Amino acid sequence: MKKPIIYTTPTCVYCHALMDWLDSKEIEYETKDITEPAVEDEASRALGYKISTVPTTLIGDEVIVGFDRPAFTKALEKVKAA
């Protein structure tokens, strides 16, 4: 399974809650700090728009904005099944 990519900022409480939740489920992920201009540009190209809310997470082909546990569970199951 390709690791989910979490676009985050250092002070985002919801980002840290998401990462803690993924850690508790032993799911590996990658974080990218969008306060860095090069990362923000990369994210904009990858997603097709500028990120205005964090966390924004890319799981497979799916983008999840915010920390929506049901959406994460569904997306993770979909990626595992593929």
Secondary structure by P-SEA (a helix, b strand, c coil): ccbbbbbcccccaaaaaaaaaaaaacccccccccccaaaaaaaaaaaccccccccbbbccccccccccaaaaaaaaaaaaac
